[in-house]
């Protein structure tokens, strides 16, 4: 591609290409393959993913090779696009005369080859419903595995080249809202585990050696201290198992949360990983009280224990916190207290990470994986439990 100005910015250089059969129509947009691959690398760094243009024969489906096409039309530089709105009001260039001449003077075979390649880019890839479903299932499985590996890496369960780097702080949040409209937030539980402080501590069974390092905060909204849920779940706001509760006023609840997170992250100097059992639900309630948690200083990612449990069980079923704790053989009491739920969710994350490592290690040795709770007389001794 030609006429591309040099730049060190991370935005994309956009090129245009007219259809020589319809020169008066709006041109099509293209970006150089090398820039698109660099764009994917940036996404991979930020999200800890592995997006890439597939190798081999499938690579051809993602691009248009303009090498060895003689005087055929070629992409021409248009502008740099920083976001999806950058090109909304741009003046589109007309079809270049030299491109028209090059196409018209080419042989019929060369014209046909160019048109075939051009049309290939315009026709959506015919994919069946079953193929689309399979692709989604594969992507979900990949995302689940990536999340599990991320947790194991940050806990030091998997040795990597950056093992000696400062580890993040896991901050688990659970929200309890009153069951009657408008469903105000009545409790916030925050469990905190600084992974740096457990570096020299062995995990123990289901991560239990790390439990004493988890600190927990229980906030109860002052205005709703005398109310509790009872219609659909049995709330127990007074039964915090891990210390004394704090009672901020409703108008100060968001400020308390931001201050706690700011103190934990050292005002953004430490990386934080948001943990929850069904992250979307807790993030929604946090946003409702004025806390955009994922935008707080230091927050670099999220961990959903529902997803971790699915990866460990090799299942698409979303299970409750109670079921997950039972599956792991972790004792619990007074669930539906936000402080307790935050603590038990953190313990479940540790148990899932350590058990998943035991499972993968057994499979790598060609051995049958035996969950630890089988060894302690759990009720889950049916071999059909594992799929």
Steps between C-alpha positions, in 0.01 A plus 500: 500500500624847421501859623475408868645771727711382788356523851567350840137511608299188569203599280446332162591635158191464281525440125228511236443282197237559231319224319617556140162370375316769699743793521233751606406308813652561842837320531573219744722540807809289563782502757851352457534149638809594702307777678203276569731238652660770716150605605423142606827487696390808693168337584680184609726696734209684660261207534744212533353331191657337195312646203677449167443460128497123453800347321497281193219492246257693720727806502397564141142565615603804703670708235553610142851449364593779259845372414563401137180659370669730251310822434179381663334738750680511833397642838574870541559677829193677639551600865578374846201383701513528879149365566183385325388860438824629347392446139134599528536841334796445272498601131541184296748524210390421148615196307859564385533517123817293495318222686221510242751483216693217665186293549356565153827418324555176692422165344161344557662229712671758724178699529305188594759402761492849653119513507479154656738602778321832545157337526632249752554785744144626457313173550450391862650166583212251473487347845223274619314534827666187633844629402427832669385320813814287496719809458333668796547189711867484405548867584331459838719200576809698401396796715431276799839334469675836459333638814599194703860522379506870585396430860751216536779717362428791734478266799838353409355154436641503147863603455544752219776732388338789689450303823736735684298807407287668765181300529157665495241540772180300462200698621174309522173692524152376582188715500175434684197704392160505666244281325227768485509780238700710437744235627745730680845368591493400865837322536841498333759234576864546400757220539864586430794272423841650423662227291842645576460411869441129432803458274686276746191322638399166352139485384391207716179309432275707272711807579409483869849605613430836338167561673652678804653755259157605372362811668129576488290817536124503549311823426134530599303799379393693810152579369420129449666348805168373637387338173587160359391278212267210574267445202736333254821453700560504872718803563714523813663846500579480874691172474835608357742218579828687455496812717292806576277668243524867402194722448553778244204710395353431157637824358852406618501137387668563164762722664584226752547246220720732294715581804543131584601417143731800482674395819538141378637605161732761654321755282547295185857385557391141565307288251157386617291212369126529561350169619133410535252217464326622181697819441236664279244501780729656761642753253143603414414571865831678556426722201154569640649652817751704300807275485644412159721235654689396188604863447645543851878558523696175486217270382639300207258208459218291638467142622162326508478193722200379298733477200778335702257239629383427144862453390578267790183297450522514118139616501291786364272504805514808721484385862422687821764592755351242738533222240852606410614492863340158546673373187833612641432362848537847655305556822279809511230664710272804485494546124316802359699719733709711262814483713479123538421450131801709399729295726359165384520607135868580550556161663316335213727675250805363681347152514409501132847616395680236706261217410515587130879478520474158665264394224723615213808348667327163537386505139851590383630191681230286343334446838140533605431825682363448850360821656623551852152489646465140379782414733311647796179301458305757301155421365631562147657158450304407188748474208228641273539830684788583262424554133 
